Every structure is written in C-alpha cells, then in structure tokens.
Amino acid sequence: AAYPIKVFLGDLGHDYTGQRQDEWDLVRSQMNAFLDHHLVGASPVPYDVGATVTRCLDHDAPMRYVAAPTWNELHPASVTFASDADGVTSSAVVGQAGLATDPISTATLPLPGAYKGCRKMSPSMADPTTATYLFRAEHDLVLMGGPVLDVTFDTTGPDTELNARVWDVAEDGSVQGLVTRGTYRSVDGPGMGLKARFQIAPNGYRFPAGHAVKLEVTANDAPYYQQSNVPAVVRVDGVHLTLPLFEEPAAPAVAPVAAAPAPVRTIPTTGGGVPFGVGVAALAVGLLSLVSGRRGRRPSPR
C-alpha cells in the first residue's frame, strides 16, 4: 500500500492529443516534485491519482485538475442513460462519422484540413449507418473514467463487432466533439435478444448543462478499428450507457432530446457497482506516469 506510485492522466502524449501547455506545465512540476522527494529528500508528495478535464468544445476554458487517493475515489457517483429504441447497423458500411474521426488520417498525417486535439464534426449530424441515442444534460456532468455500455441486439453473423462512440453535442447543434469510443467482439451469434456488456476508453470530460450526450452503436468503426472480416447485419434493441462521474449531479441529470428515441430514462447509481477504469491506467513504479489513448486496429477478444 505504501509503494511509490503516482498517476497523472491528461490530454498529452501522442501526436494527435491536445498538447495543452498548462497541462504540460502541471505534469512537469509534479514529476519534478516526485523526483526531488525521492532523490534529494525534498518535501513528500501524495501518491494519488490525478486527471485533467478534457476541453474539447470549450477550447479556451481554464484547466481543471482533480485528484483523489485512489482511482475509484475519482468517480464516487455515476449515471445511467437507457433507451429501448431500435436501430440497425451493418459491418459492410463505413459511416461518415467513422471516416471523420480517425486520429491518424485526420491529425497525424499531413493532409488538407488535418488538425490536432479533439475529433470534431461541424455541424452535428446524424450518421444513418449507426444506432443513435441522444440525452440532454440538464446540469453539468463531469465524466471521470471509462463508460460501461450494455447492449441488447440481434445479429446475422456468428462473429459480431460492436463499436461505441460517445459525443458531446452543442446545444445549438453547431458542433459535436468525440469524447470516447470502444469496441467489443461477440461470438454469440447468429441470434436474437443477445446481450453484451463492455467498457470503452476512459476520459475526463465535462458535458455542460444544455448539451446532449450522443451514443452511437455501429458494426463498423473503420478506419479507427479494423472492419470485421465476418459480414453481419445488427439490430440494436436497447442500450444502457453508464457514465462514472467525478461528483454527484446537483439535480436530475438528463432529459430526452426532442429527436431522441423514446423511451429514455435516467438511473442514478453509485460508482462502486461498476469497475470503471479496470486496466486503463499505466502505472510506472517510482516515476510519474503519463497516460493517453492508444490507437487500436483490431477488436478486443471477449
């Protein structure tokens, strides 16, 4: 329990991250303090877990840094968005949102229109190749950790790729920013009424009041993830999206957006019931860790 491990998570590291100067200044000061303590006997430092809140659609917002003694204590609350609405997606079709949000082709490569930082689409638009769900935040929600998605689905394939994207949509619909994404491989098909539960990549992110949380479920998230070699048409019969929160919302968290599938319901829960962030933090023994998302090419095994 007294092992000298400290963790810093932020929008830093890979070439396509935001590379915010204030976050670099903070992490360098923490690294120096950590080393000074262990090498020259300077003042003790806390062995905690800290994270910055990603600034995607509010580029000029001041940096927000939060910390807790343990990873689990960074998200003591959670909220679940649920819908029983249907949606259809296919492994054969690459959607517009998938093409627009690959960080390699749209950030790292020297292409016209390439940019660093958050993947954004302006204006916000519906991708007809996905099952899409919208939920409006009535009050600020500060995501801190890895969302967990429960999906009920039918599939024509014996091996099905389920991909999820979570977006922040501006209140006026002028822009949407990608918050996180993830993938899951199901080998339970073909069949109907199948269920999958998986965690997607963690992030620290603030959904401002009035914005919408958009969930897309797709059988094809190429080129970020490899397109499935096994054809499948997937009907999504319902979803539960659980977000780990840094703090309890001040009031009921969400309301359905007019264009959202119905019914929509919100289920506040505590953070202890879902293992948010299991296996997500890269811990460096005796050194401060810098953690950022890795780019995947193949769906993870079950």
C-alpha positions, 0 to 999 in steps of 0.5 A: 500500500505504501509503494511509490506510485503516482498517476497523472492522466491528461490530454498529452502524449501522442501526436494527435492529443491536445498538447495543452501547455498548462497541462504540460506545465502541471505534469512537469512540476509534479514529476519534478516534485516526485523526483526531488522527494525521492532523490534529494529528500525534498518535501513528500508528495501524495501518491494519488491519482490525478486527471485533467478535464478534457476541453474539447468544445470549450477550447479556451476554458481554464484547466481543471485538475482533480485528484483523489487517493485512489482511482475509484475515489475519482468517480464516487457517483455515476449515471445511467442513460437507457433507451429501448429504441431500435436501430440497425447497423451493418459491418459492410458500411463505413459511416461518415462519422467513422471516416471523420474521426480517425486520429491518424488520417485526420491529425497525424498525417499531413493532409488538407484540413488535418488538425490536432486535439479533439475529433470534431464534426461541424455541424452535428449530424446524424450518421444513418449507418449507426444506432443513435441515442441522444440525452440532454444534460440538464446540469453539468456532468463531469465524466471521470473514467471509462463508460460501461455500455450494455447492449441488447441486439440481434445479429446475422453473423456468428462473429459480431463487432460492436463499436461505441462512440460517445459525443458531446453535442452543442446545444445549438447543434453547431458542433459535436466533439468525440469524447470516447469510443470502444469496441467489443467482439461477440461470438454469440451469434447468429441470434436474437435478444443477445446481450453484451456488456463492455467498457470503452476508453476512459476520459475526463470530460465535462458535458455542460448543462444544455448539451446532449450526450450522443451514443452511437452503436455501429458494426463498423468503426473503420478506419479507427478499428479494423472492419470485421472480416465476418459480414453481419447485419445488427439490430440494436434493441436497447442500450444502457450507457453508464457514465462514472462521474467525478461528483454527484449531479446537483439535480436530475441529470438528463432529459430526452432530446426532442429527436431522441428515441423514446423511451429514455430514462435516467438511473442514478447509481453509485460508482462502486457497482461498476469497475470503471477504469479496470486496466486503463491506467499505466502505472510506472513504479517510482516515476510519474506516469503519463497516460493517453489513448492508444490507437487500436486496429483490431477488436478486443477478444471477449 
